[in-house]
Amino acid sequence: MRDAILFLLLIGVIPFIFKRPVVGALAYACVGLMNPHRLTYGPAYDFPFAMILCVVTLFSLLVSKERKLIPMTPAVIALLTFIAWMSFTTLFAQEPVLAEVEWVRVIKTMLMVVVAVLTVRTVSDVKALTLVVALSLGFWGFKGGLFTVLSGGTNRVLGPAGSYITDNNTLALAMVTVLPLLIALVPLAPSKWLKRGAQALAILTAAAAIGSYSRGAMLGGAGMLFFLWLKSRSKVTTGLAALMLAPIIFFSMPEQWTGRMASIDDYQEDKSSIGRINAWHFAINVANSLPTGGGFGVFTPRMYHVYAPNPESFFVAHSIYFQVLGDHGYIGLVLFLLMLFCAWRTGGRVIRYCAGDADKAWAANMARMCQVSLIGFMLAGAFLSMPYYDLPYYVIAILVTLEKVLMIAPQPDNTPPMRLPFLSKRDMRKPA
C-alpha cells in the first residue's frame, strides 16, 4: 500500500513540475531529506525517485518560460566555488573508484540546491521551500520524539534505514539543525491550531534529538540556546527558561542517558574519542602532503597505513571540518568555512533590511532561525562526518532566496499559488 501511494504521488506531481520547475525542486528536497521510500517494503524501497525528479525538473527548467535568476551574492559565489573545487580535487583522488561514486552523489545534491535557488521567484516560493525542508525532517522528529516520550528515553532514536541519517548521531544532527526551521513555521501558521501543531512538532523534534543519545547533539543544542539567548529581546525570561529546561531534561531521562552525556570529558579513556583524534591527525597529514587533499573517500584503511599516526586504529573523520580537510585540502576547508560565513552574513543583511517593517517580520525571523540552524550544524557537525549532507545547503538556499525575493529581484507574486499548510491564501498571493 505504501509503495502504491508513493508511485501515485510521483505520477501526480510530474504535471505540476512541468507547470512550475520549483515544484520539482521542492519534491526533490522532500525525497532527499525525508527518504519516504525507506518506509516501504516493496519495489519503492530502492526505486530511483530522486533521479527521476531530478531529470524531470531539469527538463522542465530548460523548457520553462519563467524568469530564472541566480543571484551572484557572496554566499552563492562561495558555494559554486566550493563545488568547482570538489570537482577539481576528484581528478586527483587517492581512491578514484570511491571518489567517483561520492562525487556523483554530492554533485547531484548541490545541483538541485542550485536549481532551488534558480527557480524560487516569490515570497510564497521561499515559504514553501522552508516548509518542505522543515516538515520533511519534522516527520522523523515527530516519530522519534513520540518514541522517546512513550519509551521514557530508554532506547536510542534511529533514522530511516539506508539513508544519510540512519544512526542515532547523524539523525541527531539533522534534528538539531532543522529544529529552528520548525520554530520559524509557528508565526507562518494561519490558524491557532496549526500554530499549536507547529509548536508541538518542534518540541517532539527536540525530544528526538535528546533521545538519540548523541553528545554532539547536546553540544549543538546548547550552542543554539546560547545564540537564541543572545538574540532574545527578553534575556532574563529566555535565560530562566533555559536554566529550568536543563534540569528537567536530566531528571526525566534514564540513568544510561545521563551517563552517556557525562562521558564527554572522559576522552582520554574513550576509545571512540581516541580514534577520532587519530582520524583528525590523519586528515592533517593528508592535507599537508597533498595540496588538493585525498579526494572523496580518502578515509580508508589503505590510506590510514600511509598517513595515520596509528594505522591500525581506523575511524571515519567524525568531523565536518576534518572530513573536508582530508578530502579537499586546506583550500577546500577555507572554501567550506567561507560558504558558511557568507551564508551567515546573508542572514544578517536580510534581518537588517526587514528591521522595523511589520510586514517583513516573518522574513527577519526566518533568517534568524536559519542562522541558528547553521550554528547547530557547525557545532554538532564538529563530531560527525556529514559535510555534504543536504540539509545545511538547503538552509543556505533559504537564506539566499530570502535575499533574492526581498532585496535583489522583488516581483509581484502572480504565479499560481501552491496549496500548502501553514501558507494562507493571503500569504500565497502577497507581493514581495
C-alpha positions as CSV (number, residue, x, y, z in Angstrom):
1,M,0.0,0.0,0.0
2,R,2.8,2.4,0.9
3,D,4.6,1.6,-2.4
4,A,1.4,2.4,-4.4
5,I,0.9,5.7,-2.6
6,L,4.5,6.8,-3.4
7,F,4.2,5.8,-7.0
8,L,0.9,7.7,-7.3
9,L,2.4,10.8,-5.7
10,L,5.3,10.7,-8.2
11,I,3.0,10.4,-11.1
12,G,0.7,13.1,-9.7
13,V,3.5,15.7,-9.1
14,I,5.1,15.4,-12.6
15,P,2.5,17.6,-14.4
16,F,3.0,20.3,-11.7
17,I,6.7,20.2,-12.3
18,F,6.2,20.9,-16.0
19,K,4.0,23.8,-15.0
20,R,6.5,25.3,-12.5
21,P,10.0,23.9,-12.1
22,V,10.2,25.0,-8.5
23,V,7.7,22.2,-7.7
24,G,10.3,19.7,-8.8
25,A,13.0,21.3,-6.7
26,L,10.7,21.0,-3.7
27,A,9.7,17.4,-4.4
28,Y,13.4,16.5,-4.8
29,A,14.2,18.2,-1.4
30,C,11.4,16.2,0.2
31,V,12.6,12.9,-1.1
32,G,16.3,13.7,-0.3
33,L,15.6,14.8,3.2
34,M,12.6,12.6,4.3
35,N,13.5,9.4,2.4
36,P,9.8,8.3,2.3
37,H,10.8,5.3,0.2
38,R,12.6,3.8,3.2
39,L,9.2,3.4,4.9
40,T,8.1,0.9,2.2
41,Y,8.8,-2.8,1.9
42,G,8.3,-3.4,-1.8
43,P,9.6,-2.1,-5.2
44,A,9.5,1.5,-4.0
45,Y,12.3,0.9,-1.4
46,D,15.1,1.1,-4.0
47,F,13.2,2.9,-6.7
48,P,15.2,6.0,-8.0
49,F,12.6,8.6,-7.1
50,A,15.2,11.3,-6.6
51,M,16.8,10.6,-10.0
52,I,13.5,10.8,-11.8
53,L,12.6,14.0,-10.1
54,C,16.0,15.5,-10.9
55,V,15.7,14.6,-14.7
56,V,12.1,15.8,-15.0
57,T,12.9,19.1,-13.1
58,L,16.0,19.8,-15.3
59,F,13.9,19.2,-18.4
60,S,11.1,21.5,-17.1
61,L,13.7,24.1,-16.3
62,L,15.0,24.1,-19.9
63,V,11.6,24.5,-21.5
64,S,10.0,26.8,-18.9
65,K,9.5,30.4,-19.8
66,E,9.6,31.6,-16.2
67,R,12.3,34.2,-15.4
68,K,15.4,32.4,-13.9
69,L,17.9,34.2,-11.8
70,I,20.8,33.0,-9.7
71,P,21.8,36.0,-7.5
72,M,25.6,36.2,-7.6
73,T,25.9,37.1,-3.9
74,P,29.0,36.2,-1.8
75,A,27.2,33.1,-0.5
76,V,26.3,31.8,-4.0
77,I,29.8,32.5,-5.3
78,A,31.4,30.7,-2.3
79,L,29.0,27.7,-2.9
80,L,29.7,27.5,-6.6
81,T,33.5,27.8,-6.0
82,F,33.3,25.0,-3.4
83,I,31.5,22.8,-5.8
84,A,34.1,23.5,-8.5
85,W,37.0,22.8,-6.1
86,M,35.5,19.5,-5.0
87,S,35.1,18.5,-8.7
88,F,38.8,19.5,-9.3
89,T,40.1,17.5,-6.4
90,T,38.2,14.4,-7.6
91,L,40.5,14.3,-10.6
92,F,43.4,13.7,-8.2
93,A,41.6,11.4,-5.7
94,Q,43.7,8.7,-4.0
95,E,40.7,6.3,-4.1
96,P,39.3,7.1,-7.5
97,V,36.5,4.5,-7.5
98,L,35.1,5.6,-4.2
99,A,35.6,9.3,-5.1
100,E,33.7,8.9,-8.3
101,V,30.7,7.4,-6.6
102,E,30.6,10.0,-3.8
103,W,31.2,12.9,-6.3
104,V,28.1,11.9,-8.3
105,R,26.0,11.8,-5.1
106,V,27.3,15.1,-3.8
107,I,27.1,17.0,-7.1
108,K,23.5,15.8,-7.7
109,T,22.6,17.3,-4.3
110,M,24.4,20.5,-5.0
111,L,22.9,20.8,-8.4
112,M,19.4,20.5,-7.1
113,V,20.2,23.1,-4.3
114,V,21.3,25.5,-7.1
115,V,18.1,24.6,-9.0
116,A,16.1,25.6,-6.0
117,V,17.9,28.9,-5.8
118,L,17.3,29.4,-9.5
119,T,13.6,28.6,-9.5
120,V,12.4,30.3,-6.3
121,R,10.9,33.5,-7.5
122,T,8.4,34.8,-5.0
123,V,7.6,35.1,-1.3
124,S,5.4,32.1,-1.4
125,D,8.1,30.0,-3.0
126,V,10.5,30.8,-0.2
127,K,7.9,29.9,2.4
128,A,7.1,26.7,0.6
129,L,10.8,25.8,0.4
130,T,11.2,26.4,4.2
131,L,8.0,24.4,4.8
132,V,9.1,21.4,2.7
133,V,12.6,21.3,4.3
134,A,11.3,21.6,7.8
135,L,8.4,19.1,7.6
136,S,10.4,16.6,5.6
137,L,12.7,16.1,8.7
138,G,9.9,17.1,11.1
139,F,8.3,13.8,10.2
140,W,11.2,12.0,11.8
141,G,11.2,14.4,14.6
142,F,7.6,13.6,15.3
143,K,8.2,9.9,15.1
144,G,11.4,9.9,17.1
145,G,10.1,12.4,19.7
146,L,7.0,10.3,20.2
147,F,9.1,7.2,20.6
148,T,11.3,9.0,23.2
149,V,8.3,10.1,25.2
150,L,6.5,6.8,25.2
151,S,9.6,4.7,25.9
152,G,10.8,7.1,28.6
153,G,14.1,7.6,26.7
154,T,15.3,4.1,27.4
155,N,16.2,3.3,23.8
156,R,18.1,5.4,21.2
157,V,16.2,7.0,18.4
158,L,17.4,6.0,14.9
159,G,16.7,7.4,11.4
160,P,15.4,5.7,8.2
161,A,17.5,2.7,7.2
162,G,19.8,3.1,4.3
163,S,19.8,6.9,4.4
164,Y,22.2,9.7,5.3
165,I,20.7,9.9,8.8
166,T,20.4,6.2,9.7
167,D,22.3,6.0,13.0
168,N,21.5,8.0,16.1
169,N,24.3,10.6,15.8
170,T,23.5,11.6,12.2
171,L,19.8,11.7,13.0
172,A,20.6,13.9,16.0
173,L,22.5,16.4,13.8
174,A,19.5,16.6,11.4
175,M,17.1,17.2,14.3
176,V,19.2,19.9,15.9
177,T,19.7,21.6,12.5
178,V,16.0,21.5,11.5
179,L,14.6,22.5,14.9
180,P,15.0,26.3,14.3
181,L,13.2,26.0,10.9
182,L,10.3,24.3,12.6
183,I,10.2,27.2,15.1
184,A,10.2,29.6,12.2
185,L,7.0,27.9,10.9
186,V,5.0,28.9,14.0
187,P,4.3,32.6,13.0
188,L,3.6,31.5,9.4
189,A,0.7,29.3,10.5
190,P,-2.6,30.9,9.5
191,S,-4.7,29.4,12.4
192,K,-4.4,28.8,16.1
193,W,-4.4,25.0,15.8
194,L,-1.7,25.0,13.1
195,K,0.4,27.2,15.4
196,R,-0.1,24.7,18.2
197,G,0.7,21.9,15.9
198,A,4.0,23.5,14.8
199,Q,4.9,24.1,18.4
200,A,4.2,20.5,19.3
201,L,6.3,19.3,16.3
202,A,9.2,21.5,17.4
203,I,9.0,20.1,21.0
204,L,8.9,16.5,19.7
205,T,11.8,17.1,17.4
206,A,13.8,18.4,20.4
207,A,12.8,15.3,22.3
208,A,14.0,13.1,19.3
209,A,17.4,14.9,19.4
210,I,17.7,14.2,23.2
211,G,16.5,10.6,22.7
212,S,19.3,10.0,20.2
213,Y,21.8,9.8,23.0
214,S,24.2,11.9,20.8
215,R,26.7,14.0,22.8
216,G,27.2,16.1,19.6
217,A,23.5,16.9,19.6
218,M,23.7,18.1,23.2
219,L,26.6,20.4,22.4
220,G,24.9,21.7,19.3
221,G,21.6,22.3,21.1
222,A,23.4,24.1,23.9
223,G,25.1,26.4,21.4
224,M,21.8,27.2,19.7
225,L,20.2,28.0,23.1
226,F,23.1,30.4,23.9
227,F,22.7,32.1,20.5
228,L,18.9,32.4,21.0
229,W,19.6,34.0,24.3
230,L,22.0,36.5,22.8
231,K,19.4,37.4,20.1
232,S,16.4,37.5,22.5
233,R,14.8,40.8,23.4
234,S,14.0,39.4,26.8
235,K,17.3,37.9,28.0
236,V,16.1,37.4,31.6
237,T,13.0,35.4,30.6
238,T,14.9,33.4,28.0
239,G,17.8,32.7,30.3
240,L,15.5,31.5,33.1
241,A,13.6,29.2,30.7
242,A,16.9,27.7,29.5
243,L,18.1,27.2,33.1
244,M,14.8,25.5,34.0
245,L,15.0,23.3,30.9
246,A,18.3,21.7,31.6
247,P,17.4,20.0,35.0
248,I,14.0,18.9,33.5
249,I,15.8,17.1,30.7
250,F,18.5,15.5,33.0
251,F,16.0,14.3,35.6
252,S,13.4,13.0,33.1
253,M,15.9,10.8,31.2
254,P,17.1,7.4,32.4
255,E,20.5,6.8,34.0
256,Q,22.1,5.4,30.8
257,W,21.4,8.7,29.1
258,T,22.9,10.8,31.8
259,G,25.9,8.5,31.9
260,R,26.4,8.9,28.2
261,M,26.3,12.7,28.4
262,A,28.6,12.8,31.4
263,S,31.2,10.8,29.5
264,I,32.1,13.8,27.3
265,D,35.1,14.8,29.5
266,D,36.4,11.2,29.6
267,Y,38.0,11.5,26.1
268,Q,41.3,10.0,27.3
269,E,39.6,6.7,28.2
270,D,37.0,6.7,25.4
271,K,38.3,4.5,22.5
272,S,35.9,6.4,20.2
273,S,37.4,9.7,21.1
274,I,41.0,8.4,20.8
275,G,40.0,7.1,17.3
276,R,38.6,10.4,16.3
277,I,41.8,12.2,17.3
278,N,43.8,9.7,15.2
279,A,41.4,10.4,12.3
280,W,41.9,14.1,12.7
281,H,45.7,13.7,12.6
282,F,45.3,11.6,9.5
283,A,43.3,14.4,7.8
284,I,46.0,16.9,8.7
285,N,48.8,14.7,7.4
286,V,46.9,14.2,4.1
287,A,46.3,17.9,3.7
288,N,50.0,18.6,4.5
289,S,51.2,16.1,1.9
290,L,48.6,16.7,-0.9
291,P,47.5,20.3,-1.8
292,T,44.3,19.1,-3.2
293,G,43.6,16.7,-0.3
294,G,42.9,13.0,-0.9
295,G,39.7,13.4,-2.7
296,F,36.3,11.9,-1.8
297,G,36.6,8.6,0.0
298,V,40.2,9.1,1.3
299,F,39.3,7.8,4.8
300,T,40.1,4.2,4.1
301,P,42.3,1.5,5.8
302,R,44.7,1.6,2.9
303,M,45.3,5.4,3.2
304,Y,45.5,5.1,7.0
305,H,48.5,2.9,6.7
306,V,50.2,5.8,4.8
307,Y,49.1,8.9,6.7
308,A,47.7,8.0,10.1
309,P,49.7,8.1,13.4
310,N,48.2,4.8,14.4
311,P,47.4,2.9,11.1
312,E,45.6,0.1,13.0
313,S,43.0,2.5,14.5
314,F,40.7,3.2,11.6
315,F,37.8,5.6,12.1
316,V,35.9,7.8,9.7
317,A,36.6,11.6,10.0
318,H,33.9,12.2,12.7
319,S,34.0,15.9,11.9
320,I,32.7,18.0,9.1
321,Y,35.8,20.1,9.2
322,F,38.4,17.3,9.2
323,Q,36.4,15.5,6.6
324,V,36.6,18.4,4.2
325,L,40.3,19.0,5.1
326,G,41.2,15.3,4.3
327,D,39.0,15.2,1.2
328,H,39.9,18.6,-0.3
329,G,42.9,20.1,1.5
330,Y,43.3,23.4,3.2
331,I,41.8,25.3,0.2
332,G,38.6,23.1,0.4
333,L,38.3,23.8,4.1
334,V,38.7,27.5,3.6
335,L,36.0,27.5,0.9
336,F,33.7,25.4,3.1
337,L,34.1,27.8,6.0
338,L,33.8,30.9,3.7
339,M,30.5,29.5,2.4
340,L,29.0,29.2,5.9
341,F,30.3,32.6,6.8
342,C,28.8,34.2,3.7
343,A,25.5,32.5,4.4
344,W,25.5,33.9,7.9
345,R,26.2,37.4,6.5
346,T,23.3,36.9,4.1
347,G,21.0,36.3,7.1
348,G,22.3,39.4,8.7
349,R,21.6,41.5,5.7
350,V,18.0,40.2,5.5
351,I,17.4,40.9,9.2
352,R,18.7,44.5,8.8
353,Y,16.6,45.0,5.7
354,C,13.4,43.9,7.4
355,A,14.0,45.7,10.7
356,G,11.1,47.9,11.6
357,D,8.8,46.6,8.9
358,A,6.0,44.6,10.4
359,D,5.0,43.1,7.0
360,K,8.5,41.6,6.7
361,A,8.9,40.4,10.3
362,W,8.4,36.8,9.2
363,A,11.4,37.1,6.9
364,A,13.6,38.5,9.7
365,N,12.5,35.7,11.9
366,M,13.2,33.1,9.2
367,A,16.6,34.5,8.5
368,R,17.4,34.5,12.3
369,M,16.3,30.9,12.6
370,C,18.4,29.9,9.6
371,Q,21.4,31.4,11.4
372,V,20.6,29.3,14.4
373,S,20.3,26.2,12.2
374,L,23.8,26.9,10.9
375,I,25.1,27.3,14.5
376,G,23.6,23.9,15.3
377,F,25.1,22.2,12.2
378,M,28.6,23.7,12.8
379,L,28.7,22.7,16.5
380,A,27.1,19.2,16.2
381,G,28.9,18.6,13.0
382,A,32.3,19.1,14.6
383,F,32.0,15.5,15.7
384,L,30.2,13.9,12.7
385,S,31.2,13.1,9.1
386,M,28.4,15.0,7.4
387,P,29.8,18.0,5.5
388,Y,27.9,17.0,2.3
389,Y,24.5,16.4,4.0
390,D,21.7,18.0,2.1
391,L,20.1,20.0,5.0
392,P,22.7,22.8,5.6
393,Y,22.8,23.5,1.9
394,Y,19.0,23.9,1.8
395,V,19.3,26.3,4.8
396,I,21.8,28.3,2.8
397,A,19.4,28.2,-0.2
398,I,16.6,29.6,2.1
399,L,18.8,32.5,3.1
400,V,19.9,33.2,-0.4
401,T,16.4,33.1,-1.8
402,L,15.1,35.3,1.0
403,E,17.6,38.0,0.0
404,K,16.7,37.3,-3.7
405,V,13.0,37.8,-3.5
406,L,13.1,40.7,-0.9
407,M,16.1,42.7,-1.9
408,I,17.5,41.7,-5.3
409,A,14.6,40.8,-7.5
410,P,11.3,41.5,-5.8
411,Q,8.3,41.0,-8.0
412,P,4.5,40.5,-7.6
413,D,3.6,37.0,-6.7
414,N,1.3,36.4,-9.6
415,T,2.2,32.7,-10.1
416,P,-0.4,30.0,-9.4
417,P,-0.4,29.5,-5.6
418,M,0.8,26.2,-4.1
419,R,-1.8,24.8,-1.7
420,L,0.3,24.1,1.3
421,P,-0.5,24.1,5.0
422,F,1.0,27.0,7.0
423,L,0.5,29.3,4.0
424,S,-2.7,31.3,4.0
425,K,-4.3,32.5,0.8
426,R,-3.2,36.0,1.7
427,D,0.5,34.8,2.2
428,M,0.5,32.8,-1.0
429,R,-0.5,35.8,-3.1
430,K,1.3,38.6,-1.2
431,P,3.8,40.5,-3.3
432,A,7.4,40.6,-2.2
